Amino acid sequence: MPGGEPPVGRITRRPDYLAAAKGRRFHTERLTAQGRLRDDGPPGGLRVGFTVTKREGHATERNRIRRRLKVAAQIAAMQAGPAQRDKPADVVLIGRRDALSASFAQLVDDVRQALGVVTKPKAPRDPSKDTGRPARSGGRGRGGTRGPGGTEAAPQGAPPKRNS
């Protein structure tokens, strides 16, 4: 990397982390990746953010995890080539404790796979496969209109059902 610009940018603002959290996800024992393709915001290629929760250990352990992820991301981006690096994408790598004991080659491979998965563009919807069904409601149970006592409600203007 001497004499050149680093292959990946950094995510530094909280709204960018939150936006990446709404995108695709990729999980391994060593890390979780969240990412999305940018259609707004700063121009440029791939940007990566790093985070490790306090649950993963004391500050020194978290910093070691973060440093390993940073270098693994740099190497994975260089190996991926310009097509991957030039995508306008934000990726957040969330380190796990297993990243400390994993081999570095395994960590680089995990990051490379994560970059491919979370920066994949969404497939266009095929209108021929649209079922025409409305979206599911957020209610409990099997859906439908329920009357008092959990019974099926009668349509408007119809007499109520009687159990006889």
Buried (B, 14 or more C-beta within 10 A) or exposed (E): EEEEEEBBBEBEEEEBBEBBBEBBBBBBEBBBBBBBBBEEEEEEBBBBBBBBEEEBBEEEBBEBBBEBBBEBBBBBBBBBEEEBBEBBBBBBBBBBBBBBEBEEEBBBBBBBBBBBBBBEEEEEEEEEEEEEEEEEEEEEEEEEEBEEEEEEEEEEEEEEEEEE
